[in-house]
């Protein structure tokens, strides 16, 4: 048979079946919407969680305070040495003058502190370096490097020791929440996919008599299967479109709230700017789910 | 054209459906297969359609050993047999026209051929005016006529009818039998399984009688005797 005719017939029949199956099609699409919604929601919450975690991570640093008589050239040398360490993400330098200016700005409303500073005369504050690690687990080794004897004469103190407990706890918390998030994602996605898969199987189960009739009038297996696969594609695509639409008001409504709560990106603008990718992701999951379910479900009834 | 060579079908030691059945059917014959329920009529037809495999013996359709065929060769052979069932087996989601057209589509006919042949066949069974009705909107007799139209639309060499009148009243049953005779006159071999005494005795055609899986009688102008 002409290949074209077969393809055309298969596609047309898929659409006709979808339309005539009415409620079954609707139910299947809705269940798939649920599944895709779970997948999408997990995707968004992962975006939020990741950004929240990285922001928290960003707030963790160790500060190296220098003695007031430390030379700026020594500090600059140390700074470039720290920057060359593999574990270090960035090093920020705060000079003595800046430290003083910051201090004065923060306490500008406090007359007592202002007066005491004047009384002291000069600048009592030392310069400092803010060191940020790529991974919170590496602060330990960075701090060990800083506390080694070489820099004893210019460094006043490294505040890692006082922050050590907090940093370690945070490190563990971050790792745990990553693992938990991943576990929940996989479990929920698996449940959603199983439910959708079963619904499609049930829908095809209702067609098992039809399949046996088709075989008896001499239809080849691939010819019988074709329309079911097309139906699977239609289910998946429709479900993806519906899910993408459902996410729009959700993103508008939740966007600002999530922004203040997680401090992450605005969900709404994130959704709009990544719409193509998210829609592609949903469609891909939907279509793969629909087609694979149809394949497995029809296979049972096509054995001779 | 059909040759059963000592065919047996044993489901279990206590359930022997066919026991050493041998017979041959010539082209353009009209053969009735009679016997009580459970005598093995349906099993015999299922073996011919390659729906089941015999426990022993061979079934030939022309020169083809039906059970030596590869899985993907079976559809092509089935298209050369038109099948009519007691419970009709029309696709409920397709109209009468589409049910008939489906058999042609499955056989890979072009749209032009389908547009030409389907109305002709529906005309032959007298249902052109109900071509766009769904099976649920047709009576039992009408549904069976659609099924016959589907069975003959690909111009098969053989039409197999398994109790086609089983669910019909006598008048509708006769319409169906007359239709089968007409098809036979047009040159198609017909195998009719039935337990309807009236029909057999009026047909005066060859009758093969089965009892408990054995072929007990094969007569050229047979009668229903059990």
Interface residues (C-beta under 8 A of the other chain):
Chain A: X1 X2 X5 X6 X9 X17 X20 X21 X209 X210 X212 X213 X214 X215 X216 X217 X218 X219 X220 X221 X223 X304
Chain B: X49 X50 X51 X71 X72 X74 X75 X76 X77 X78 X79 X83 X89 X90 X91 X92 X93 X102 X103 X105 X106 X107 X108 X110 X111 X150 X154
